[in-house]
Amino acid sequence: MEEPLKNLSKPNLKRWLFWDQRYEEIDWQKQARSTIERVLVWGNDEEYEELIRFYGRERIIHALTSEHVMIPNYEIDHTCGYFGLKKEQLYCYRRRLERGYRWI
C-alpha cells in the first residue's frame, strides 16, 4: 500500500463535509478510513481527486476493498467507475450480499 504524502499536514477538503467535527482537530491519518468514506459518500469528483492526492489511490482502493467503508447503493456505480473497480470488489457490497441485504 502506498504511503500518504508526508509533506502535507491535511487535505484540502471543504469544511462542510465534516459538519459534525471540529475541523482543526481532525487527525487525518488516524481517521483516514472515515475521511475516505465521508468524502466518497458526500463529495464530488474534485474532492475525490484531493483524497487521491493526499492518501494515494492505493490507500483508497484498499479501504474500499478491505475495510468497513460503507458506500450507499446510489453511490456504488459512481465510485466503482471512478476507481476502476467492480462492485463485487467492494467490501461493503460483499458484506451486504452475505447478510442477505436487499438491493432496491
Secondary structure in CASP SS format (residue, H / E / C, confidence):
PFRMAT SS
TARGET T0000
AUTHOR 0000-0000-0000
METHOD secondary structure of the structure
MODEL  1
M C 1.00
E C 1.00
E C 1.00
P C 1.00
L C 1.00
K C 1.00
N C 1.00
L C 1.00
S C 1.00
K C 1.00
P C 1.00
N C 1.00
L C 1.00
K C 1.00
R H 1.00
W H 1.00
L H 1.00
F H 1.00
W C 1.00
D C 1.00
Q C 1.00
R C 1.00
Y H 1.00
E H 1.00
E H 1.00
I C 1.00
D C 1.00
W C 1.00
Q C 1.00
K C 1.00
Q C 1.00
A H 1.00
R H 1.00
S H 1.00
T H 1.00
I H 1.00
E H 1.00
R H 1.00
V H 1.00
L H 1.00
V H 1.00
W H 1.00
G C 1.00
N C 1.00
D H 1.00
E H 1.00
E H 1.00
Y H 1.00
E H 1.00
E H 1.00
L H 1.00
I H 1.00
R H 1.00
F H 1.00
Y H 1.00
G C 1.00
R H 1.00
E H 1.00
R H 1.00
I H 1.00
I H 1.00
H H 1.00
A H 1.00
L H 1.00
T H 1.00
S H 1.00
E C 1.00
H C 1.00
V C 1.00
M C 1.00
I C 1.00
P C 1.00
N H 1.00
Y H 1.00
E H 1.00
I H 1.00
D H 1.00
H H 1.00
T H 1.00
C H 1.00
G H 1.00
Y H 1.00
F H 1.00
G C 1.00
L C 1.00
K C 1.00
K H 1.00
E H 1.00
Q H 1.00
L C 1.00
Y H 1.00
C H 1.00
Y H 1.00
R H 1.00
R H 1.00
R H 1.00
L H 1.00
E H 1.00
R C 1.00
G C 1.00
Y C 1.00
R C 1.00
W C 1.00
I C 1.00
END
